Amino acid sequence: MHAVNLAAGAVLRLDCPGGVEVVCDAGRVWITEERNLEDLWLAAGQSVRLARRGLALLEATQASRVRIIPALASSCRASRESPARLA
């Protein structure tokens, strides 16, 4: 499990197979997954299990804290991205 504090506007990149759970402990985050047309929003107390393989991006719309809980056989990698690098 990885706990991450994100400032407003900060982006977290998840390079991982499906099955990873994202838990929003504080704040609000926007999640978009590769090959998924529907974006997700999580507020404090909400969680989601990502179903798609590949890239997922999380952006904090305000100061937030998230936990990334890998699936049992997952090798999920999380890295912070600069918003400027995504433009």
N, C-alpha and C positions, 0 to 999 in steps of 0.2 A: 504494500500500500504506500502511496506517495501522497502526502498532504502538501498543498501548494497555496500560498497566499498570492493573490493577483491584485495589482493596482487597477484602477479604472482604465480601460483601454488596453490593458495587457493581454497578450495572446499566448495561449499554450498549445503547442503542436503535439498531437499524439500519433505516432507511427506504430500501429498495432493491429493485430487481427481482431475480429469481432469478439464479443463477450466481455469486454472491459466495462466496469461499472464506474460511472461518474456521480459523485455525491456532492451536492452544493451545501456546505455547512453555514455559509454566510454570504450575503450579497445576491447577485444575479448574474448568470452567465448565458451566453448565446453559444450554441453548438451547431456546427455544420459538418456533415460527413461526406466523404467522397462517394459518388454514385448514389446519393440520396437527395431527392428534390425537396424534402421537407426538413427545415431547420427546427431546432429544439431550443426552448428557453427553460432554464432551471432557476428557481428562487430558493432561498434558504429552506432547508428541510426536504427538498426534492432530490430524486436521483433517477438515473436512467442507465440501462445496459445498452451499450452501443452494439448494433447488430451487424454492421458492415465491416468488411476487411478493408484495410488501407488507412488513409489519412483522415483524421478528424481535427478540427480547429475549435478551440474554446476561446471566447473573448469575454472578459469581465466588463459589464456595463457600469459597474461601480466596484469599489473595493470588495473583494470576494475571497472566500477560502473554499477550495475544492479538494476532495480526496479522489484519487485514481486507484481503483481496486482491480488488479488484473484478474483475468480468468485463470483457472488453475494451471493451464499449460501455456499461458501467455508470456510473450517476451516484449510486452508493450514498452515503448520508449517515449518519454515525455521531454519536451524541450521548449524553452520560452522563445518567442519570436518577437522581433521588434515590429510594431505596426508599420513602419516605413518599409520594411522588407517585403510586406505582403502587397504593397501597392503596385 
